[in-house]
C-alpha cells in the first residue's frame, strides 16, 4: 500500500458488469500500479455516489462504461477495449 501511495495508481472504474468479455480482458492484464473497481448495479452506484470519486458517473443498463483515472483526472466513459488500452 505504501508503494501505491507514492506511485499514484491508475484507477479503473467499471460501471455495469454486463460486458463480461471486456472485464475479463482487463482482469487478465498485468496492471500492478492500478486499482480496479467494478460497480455491478445501479443500487451500488447510488450508494457510492456520495463519494466524490463516483459522483457524476452514470449507470446504463445496456452498456458497460469504463473510466480510467490518473492524477486526479478521469477519462470520458469508454466502452471499447482498444480505447481503454490507450488510456492505460
C-alpha positions in Angstrom: 0.0 0.0 0.0 2.8 2.4 0.7 4.1 1.8 -2.8 0.8 2.7 -4.3 0.6 5.9 -2.2 3.9 7.1 -3.6 3.3 5.9 -7.2 -0.2 7.4 -7.6 -2.0 4.4 -9.1 -4.2 4.4 -12.1 -7.8 3.9 -11.1 -10.1 1.8 -13.3 -13.8 2.1 -12.6 -16.1 -0.3 -14.4 -19.8 0.7 -14.3 -22.1 -2.3 -15.1 -20.5 -5.7 -15.5 -22.8 -6.6 -18.5 -19.8 -6.9 -20.9 -18.0 -9.8 -19.3 -15.6 -10.2 -22.2 -14.3 -6.6 -21.7 -14.0 -7.1 -17.9 -12.2 -10.5 -18.4 -9.7 -8.9 -20.8 -9.0 -6.1 -18.3 -8.6 -8.5 -15.4 -6.1 -10.6 -17.3 -3.8 -7.7 -17.9 -0.8 -7.1 -15.7 -1.5 -3.7 -14.2 0.5 -3.6 -10.9 0.1 0.1 -10.4 -3.7 0.1 -10.9 -6.8 -0.3 -8.7 -9.9 -1.8 -10.4 -13.4 -1.2 -9.0 -16.4 -2.9 -10.6 -19.8 -1.4 -9.8 -22.2 -4.2 -10.7 -25.6 -2.5 -10.4 -27.4 0.8 -10.1 -28.0 0.4 -6.3 -24.3 0.1 -5.7 -23.5 3.2 -7.8 -26.2 5.1 -5.9 -24.7 4.1 -2.6 -21.2 5.1 -3.7 -22.2 8.4 -5.4 -21.9 10.2 -2.0 -18.1 9.8 -2.5 -16.7 12.4 -5.0 -14.8 9.7 -6.9 -18.1 8.1 -8.0 -20.3 11.2 -8.3 -21.2 12.1 -11.9 -20.8 8.6 -13.2 -24.0 7.2 -14.7 -25.2 3.6 -14.8 -26.6 2.4 -18.1 -28.5 -1.0 -18.2 -27.4 -1.8 -21.7 -23.8 -0.8 -21.6 -20.6 -1.2 -19.7 -18.6 2.0 -19.2 -15.0 2.2 -18.0 -13.4 5.3 -16.6 -9.6 5.4 -16.4 -8.4 8.0 -13.8 -4.8 9.3 -13.4 -3.5 12.2 -11.4 -7.0 13.2 -10.2 -8.4 13.3 -13.7 -10.7 10.8 -15.3 -11.3 9.8 -18.9 -14.7 10.1 -20.6 -16.7 6.9 -20.4 -15.1 4.2 -22.5 -16.6 1.0 -23.8 -14.1 -0.3 -26.3 -11.1 -2.3 -25.2 -8.7 -0.6 -27.6 -9.8 2.9 -26.3 -9.3 1.7 -22.7 -5.8 0.3 -23.5 -4.8 3.6 -25.0 -5.7 5.3 -21.7 -3.8 2.8 -19.6 
